[in-house]
Amino acid sequence: MSDTSAGDGSARAASEDDERIAVPIQATGYLRLRMPAEPRDGPAPVLIAVHGYRQPSQRMLDYAVSVAPAGTIVVAPEGPSAFYGPRRSKDTPGRRIDYGWIADPRRPDAEARNRDLIGRALEQAALRQEIDPARTWLLGFSQGVGVAMDFFVHNPNAVAGLVGLAGGVPAHGRTDLAVLAGRPILWVTGTGDLAYPPAYEDALIEDLRRAKVALDAVDLEEAHDLLDPAAGAVRAWLAAHDAAGP
């Protein structure tokens, strides 16, 4: 019996034109949640911490706990896009698993999935204690800023405002910013940030001002990893808005 599967290349050529079909599948998302040591009476404030590209969700959870007002439930969803990170040292075999949020070219699917995961994070907080939407905040770092902003634009009544740290919003995500008019946003940038450089941030801040959000912009003499240097400003901003209430 002769093998005719390889020779004229017809099978390979046909595969290049095969139809690409989208099918819905069910997946499981993950998050980390920290209840306050001393819960408040009545509805609780919530801080949703959205990590950056390759940043562990545990790191973002710990950071959010350190800046959140007392009595706040902190939730840190884990980016659903998992991939192998750099190889470990020769003394530590294997490779680390890293996480992210966006998977081009399937951006609309990824964004819908991310919004669903953040919504489920809010649901998990509400299962543990009644939550206060007027004191519920999004906190994003780097890639997580755009993810948090996308959720905010699509769910403006679910949270009160947003803290963006060294991040951006893609051009297609800026067209609906006007739905957030009057909503409080703290935007922290770094003069030495190479991932989101000052010229990019200046243009984005102008877009936010045109959308008439209640913007507080802070520019630090820092590079991209400005979480710790920004902690004092973030803590004070959240505390002031928590005290002001609805």
C-alpha positions as a Python dict, from the first residue, in 0.01 Angstrom:
ca = {
    (1, 'M'): (0, 0, 0),
    (2, 'S'): (146, 333, -102),
    (3, 'D'): (121, 654, 105),
    (4, 'T'): (-30, 937, -100),
    (5, 'S'): (-92, 1176, 190),
    (6, 'A'): (230, 1363, 121),
    (7, 'G'): (339, 1447, -227),
    (8, 'D'): (113, 1686, -409),
    (9, 'G'): (52, 1909, -103),
    (10, 'S'): (-324, 1916, -162),
    (11, 'A'): (-415, 1831, 199),
    (12, 'R'): (-188, 2101, 337),
    (13, 'A'): (-315, 2360, 90),
    (14, 'A'): (-676, 2285, 176),
    (15, 'S'): (-614, 2325, 548),
    (16, 'E'): (-501, 2683, 500),
    (17, 'D'): (-849, 2775, 376),
    (18, 'D'): (-1049, 2581, 635),
    (19, 'E'): (-1324, 2781, 800),
    (20, 'R'): (-1247, 2915, 1148),
    (21, 'I'): (-1555, 2865, 1365),
    (22, 'A'): (-1635, 3041, 1694),
    (23, 'V'): (-1801, 2817, 1953),
    (24, 'P'): (-1897, 2914, 2310),
    (25, 'I'): (-1720, 2723, 2584),
    (26, 'Q'): (-1746, 2736, 2962),
    (27, 'A'): (-1441, 2831, 3167),
    (28, 'T'): (-1361, 2891, 3532),
    (29, 'G'): (-1218, 3218, 3659),
    (30, 'Y'): (-1017, 3265, 3979),
    (31, 'L'): (-980, 3545, 4231),
    (32, 'R'): (-838, 3620, 4572),
    (33, 'L'): (-1052, 3780, 4844),
    (34, 'R'): (-962, 3931, 5180),
    (35, 'M'): (-1229, 4013, 5435),
    (36, 'P'): (-1147, 4297, 5680),
    (37, 'A'): (-1028, 4203, 6026),
    (38, 'E'): (-1295, 4434, 6170),
    (39, 'P'): (-1598, 4450, 5937),
    (40, 'R'): (-1813, 4761, 5939),
    (41, 'D'): (-2171, 4769, 6050),
    (42, 'G'): (-2397, 4795, 5749),
    (43, 'P'): (-2290, 4775, 5384),
    (44, 'A'): (-1918, 4726, 5330),
    (45, 'P'): (-1688, 4918, 5096),
    (46, 'V'): (-1514, 4707, 4831),
    (47, 'L'): (-1184, 4754, 4648),
    (48, 'I'): (-1138, 4548, 4330),
    (49, 'A'): (-766, 4520, 4255),
    (50, 'V'): (-682, 4439, 3892),
    (51, 'H'): (-322, 4326, 3846),
    (52, 'G'): (-89, 4407, 3560),
    (53, 'Y'): (67, 4185, 3295),
    (54, 'R'): (264, 3902, 3459),
    (55, 'Q'): (200, 4054, 3803),
    (56, 'P'): (79, 3800, 4063),
    (57, 'S'): (-274, 3862, 4184),
    (58, 'Q'): (-147, 3803, 4539),
    (59, 'R'): (85, 4102, 4505),
    (60, 'M'): (-204, 4321, 4393),
    (61, 'L'): (-427, 4191, 4673),
    (62, 'D'): (-164, 4271, 4938),
    (63, 'Y'): (-110, 4617, 4793),
    (64, 'A'): (-482, 4691, 4784),
    (65, 'V'): (-522, 4581, 5145),
    (66, 'S'): (-244, 4822, 5242),
    (67, 'V'): (-419, 5125, 5086),
    (68, 'A'): (-786, 5042, 5145),
    (69, 'P'): (-989, 5218, 5415),
    (70, 'A'): (-1062, 5017, 5729),
    (71, 'G'): (-1347, 4770, 5691),
    (72, 'T'): (-1301, 4725, 5315),
    (73, 'I'): (-1348, 4392, 5139),
    (74, 'V'): (-1061, 4351, 4890),
    (75, 'V'): (-1095, 4131, 4584),
    (76, 'A'): (-821, 4057, 4330),
    (77, 'P'): (-932, 3867, 4020),
    (78, 'E'): (-666, 3664, 3839),
    (79, 'G'): (-614, 3735, 3470),
    (80, 'P'): (-758, 3441, 3271),
    (81, 'S'): (-476, 3436, 3011),
    (82, 'A'): (-216, 3200, 3159),
    (83, 'F'): (125, 3141, 2998),
    (84, 'Y'): (477, 3034, 3082),
    (85, 'G'): (699, 3308, 3220),
    (86, 'P'): (1081, 3317, 3214),
    (87, 'R'): (1271, 3009, 3322),
    (88, 'R'): (1359, 2993, 3687),
    (89, 'S'): (1717, 2982, 3810),
    (90, 'K'): (1926, 2670, 3764),
    (91, 'D'): (1859, 2584, 4127),
    (92, 'T'): (1481, 2608, 4080),
    (93, 'P'): (1364, 2381, 3797),
    (94, 'G'): (1056, 2447, 3590),
    (95, 'R'): (898, 2766, 3467),
    (96, 'R'): (669, 3009, 3643),
    (97, 'I'): (310, 3049, 3527),
    (98, 'D'): (223, 3412, 3459),
    (99, 'Y'): (-118, 3571, 3397),
    (100, 'G'): (-255, 3847, 3178),
    (101, 'W'): (-584, 3982, 3049),
    (102, 'I'): (-590, 4050, 2677),
    (103, 'A'): (-543, 3796, 2398),
    (104, 'D'): (-533, 3958, 2056),
    (105, 'P'): (-672, 3910, 1796),
    (106, 'R'): (-972, 3796, 2003),
    (107, 'R'): (-992, 4123, 2196),
    (108, 'P'): (-1375, 4158, 2211),
    (109, 'D'): (-1406, 3805, 2352),
    (110, 'A'): (-1129, 3870, 2604),
    (111, 'E'): (-1281, 4200, 2716),
    (112, 'A'): (-1625, 4042, 2766),
    (113, 'R'): (-1465, 3759, 2964),
    (114, 'N'): (-1270, 4005, 3179),
    (115, 'R'): (-1581, 4209, 3256),
    (116, 'D'): (-1762, 3891, 3356),
    (117, 'L'): (-1479, 3791, 3590),
    (118, 'I'): (-1475, 4131, 3764),
    (119, 'G'): (-1853, 4115, 3797),
    (120, 'R'): (-1822, 3773, 3956),
    (121, 'A'): (-1563, 3913, 4196),
    (122, 'L'): (-1820, 4167, 4312),
    (123, 'E'): (-2073, 3888, 4352),
    (124, 'Q'): (-1832, 3696, 4575),
    (125, 'A'): (-1787, 3999, 4797),
    (126, 'A'): (-2164, 4045, 4820),
    (127, 'L'): (-2208, 3682, 4926),
    (128, 'R'): (-2003, 3754, 5236),
    (129, 'Q'): (-2149, 4090, 5338),
    (130, 'E'): (-2384, 4346, 5191),
    (131, 'I'): (-2174, 4584, 4983),
    (132, 'D'): (-2201, 4958, 4925),
    (133, 'P'): (-2176, 5055, 4554),
    (134, 'A'): (-2115, 5417, 4659),
    (135, 'R'): (-1795, 5301, 4831),
    (136, 'T'): (-1688, 5038, 4579),
    (137, 'W'): (-1373, 5117, 4382),
    (138, 'L'): (-1164, 4978, 4101),
    (139, 'L'): (-785, 4982, 4141),
    (140, 'G'): (-578, 4889, 3836),
    (141, 'F'): (-208, 4870, 3767),
    (142, 'S'): (-48, 4872, 3420),
    (143, 'Q'): (-251, 4645, 3188),
    (144, 'G'): (-507, 4615, 3467),
    (145, 'V'): (-597, 4984, 3430),
    (146, 'G'): (-747, 4933, 3086),
    (147, 'V'): (-927, 4621, 3208),
    (148, 'A'): (-1070, 4808, 3507),
    (149, 'M'): (-1173, 5106, 3292),
    (150, 'D'): (-1349, 4877, 3044),
    (151, 'F'): (-1554, 4730, 3328),
    (152, 'F'): (-1631, 5077, 3464),
    (153, 'V'): (-1754, 5207, 3128),
    (154, 'H'): (-1981, 4907, 3080),
    (155, 'N'): (-2101, 4898, 3444),
    (156, 'P'): (-2101, 5260, 3562),
    (157, 'N'): (-2352, 5194, 3840),
    (158, 'A'): (-2163, 4900, 3990),
    (159, 'V'): (-1872, 5103, 4129),
    (160, 'A'): (-1816, 5459, 4246),
    (161, 'G'): (-1482, 5537, 4081),
    (162, 'L'): (-1140, 5421, 3973),
    (163, 'V'): (-773, 5446, 4062),
    (164, 'G'): (-538, 5400, 3766),
    (165, 'L'): (-169, 5338, 3832),
    (166, 'A'): (82, 5353, 3545),
    (167, 'G'): (-166, 5227, 3289),
    (168, 'G'): (-357, 5316, 2978),
    (169, 'V'): (-681, 5285, 2787),
    (170, 'P'): (-676, 5164, 2424),
    (171, 'A'): (-811, 5403, 2162),
    (172, 'H'): (-1128, 5202, 2105),
    (173, 'G'): (-1196, 5212, 2479),
    (174, 'R'): (-1198, 5593, 2496),
    (175, 'T'): (-1505, 5651, 2281),
    (176, 'D'): (-1749, 5593, 2567),
    (177, 'L'): (-1565, 5769, 2850),
    (178, 'A'): (-1838, 6034, 2864),
    (179, 'V'): (-2064, 5786, 3046),
    (180, 'L'): (-1832, 5844, 3344),
    (181, 'A'): (-1885, 6222, 3355),
    (182, 'G'): (-1864, 6345, 3713),
    (183, 'R'): (-1724, 6017, 3845),
    (184, 'P'): (-1408, 6036, 4060),
    (185, 'I'): (-1088, 5902, 3906),
    (186, 'L'): (-735, 5913, 4045),
    (187, 'W'): (-475, 5883, 3769),
    (188, 'V'): (-114, 5826, 3874),
    (189, 'T'): (168, 5838, 3619),
    (190, 'G'): (547, 5822, 3623),
    (191, 'T'): (779, 6064, 3449),
    (192, 'G'): (1019, 5779, 3375),
    (193, 'D'): (760, 5521, 3270),
    (194, 'L'): (872, 5355, 2945),
    (195, 'A'): (567, 5128, 2918),
    (196, 'Y'): (321, 5421, 2929),
    (197, 'P'): (540, 5726, 2857),
    (198, 'P'): (446, 6084, 2948),
    (199, 'A'): (333, 6182, 2596),
    (200, 'Y'): (88, 5891, 2590),
    (201, 'E'): (-41, 5971, 2938),
    (202, 'D'): (-78, 6343, 2861),
    (203, 'A'): (-303, 6263, 2563),
    (204, 'L'): (-507, 6017, 2768),
    (205, 'I'): (-550, 6267, 3052),
    (206, 'E'): (-686, 6516, 2799),
    (207, 'D'): (-939, 6254, 2685),
    (208, 'L'): (-1045, 6203, 3047),
    (209, 'R'): (-1085, 6577, 3099),
    (210, 'R'): (-1292, 6606, 2781),
    (211, 'A'): (-1515, 6331, 2919),
    (212, 'K'): (-1567, 6555, 3226),
    (213, 'V'): (-1472, 6295, 3483),
    (214, 'A'): (-1377, 6426, 3828),
    (215, 'L'): (-1008, 6371, 3765),
    (216, 'D'): (-721, 6393, 4012),
    (217, 'A'): (-392, 6350, 3823),
    (218, 'V'): (-69, 6277, 4008),
    (219, 'D'): (266, 6261, 3827),
    (220, 'L'): (552, 6101, 4018),
    (221, 'E'): (922, 6101, 3940),
    (222, 'E'): (916, 5725, 3905),
    (223, 'A'): (947, 5452, 3644),
    (224, 'H'): (672, 5204, 3560),
    (225, 'D'): (673, 5016, 3890),
    (226, 'L'): (532, 5300, 4099),
    (227, 'L'): (300, 5104, 4325),
    (228, 'D'): (486, 5163, 4651),
    (229, 'P'): (575, 5529, 4579),
    (230, 'A'): (207, 5593, 4495),
    (231, 'A'): (70, 5420, 4804),
    (232, 'G'): (40, 5735, 5017),
    (233, 'A'): (-152, 5927, 4750),
    (234, 'V'): (-381, 5630, 4681),
    (235, 'R'): (-449, 5570, 5049),
    (236, 'A'): (-534, 5935, 5111),
    (237, 'W'): (-757, 5959, 4803),
    (238, 'L'): (-956, 5647, 4893),
    (239, 'A'): (-988, 5758, 5255),
    (240, 'A'): (-1119, 6101, 5155),
    (241, 'H'): (-1382, 5956, 4923),
    (242, 'D'): (-1478, 5689, 5174),
    (243, 'A'): (-1533, 5958, 5438),
    (244, 'A'): (-1732, 6177, 5199),
    (245, 'G'): (-1972, 5892, 5124),
    (246, 'P'): (-2250, 5914, 4866),
}
